[in-house]
Amino acid sequence: MTGRAPLRAAAAGSIIALLAVLVLVADQFTKYLALQNLPFQEPVQVWGEFLQFYLTRNPGAAFSLLEGYTWIFTIVLAVAAGAIIFLGITRVRSRAWAIVLGLLLGGILGNFVDRLIRAPGFPVGEVIDFIHTPWMWLWFPSAIYNVADMFIVTMMIGVAILVLIGLHLDGTREPKMVESVPDADADIVTDAVADDDAEQPRD
């Protein structure tokens, strides 16, 4: 068990909802600023080759992956958001899980809104991307993304970490395996020592 008492369902749901709304607002607001102030598909230097702004529209997934399957991503985002909401209502009682899932939900909703309201139209809208990190091109040839993408990727890593450390949605942990010598084996060792002592020559 963890040191803290598990959250009530209402508290867990509130954390998830609040964080999701904050990320959604931050994502949509930064996209609005990008659309209002950045030239389309022209690099704007921010910090040399480390960080640039490059406004573009992305029909694919995070980091412009798998372009051309927009409607599939809309369905995936809807299912993922629904799953997080369901878990938040029925299963999540851990603060760590509530925080991670809330931030992840906000990222998912940020791109989901783009799929619904942006050109070319519902449900195949293109996601607004504007953050460009050229140094990531070694791993992601089209490393142009947005605030929602950052939360989706980092919080998926967070989910993996919580799973690896054995923290359950309800706040309990995997029991630690404690190695011990069985009583029967201990008796055998004791008897062997006693027999060895008995065989020693006495003065």
C-alpha positions, 0 to 999 in steps of 0.5 A: 500500500502507499503511504497516502490514503486513496483518493475519493472518486470525486477527487480523482475525477476533479484532478483529471478534469482540471488538468485536462482543461488546463492543457486543452486551453494552453494547447488551443491558445498557443495554436491561436497565437501561432495562426495569428502571428507566424508565417505559414511554412516559413521557419522563425528562429527562436534559439538557433538549431535547437528551437524554431517556430514553423507553422504547418497543418498536420493530417497525421499523428504526433510529429507528423507521423502516418499522414493520410489516415486522419479519420482513423486518428480521430477515432483513436483519439475519441476512444482514448479520451473515452477510456481515460474518462471511464477509468477516471470515474470507475478505477483511478484512486491514485494521485499519480495516476490522476495527474498523468491521465489528466495531462494525457487527456488534455493532450488528446483533447487538444488534437481531437478538437482540431480534428473536429473543427479545423479545415478541411472539416469534420472529422478530418481536420488537420492539426495545427503544428508550430514547434520545430526542433531540428536536432530531433530530425535524427529520430523524427524526420518531421519533428514539428509538433504542438503543446498537445503532442508534448503532453501526449508523448511525455505522459505516455512515458509517465504511464509506462513508468507507473506501470513499471514501478507497480503502482495500480490505478487504485493507489496500491502497489505490487507486493515485494517478493521477500526471499526466505529460507523455508522452515523445513530447510532450516530444520535440515540445516540445524540437524546437519550442524548438530550431527556434525558436532556429535561426530567431533572427537571429545577430549 
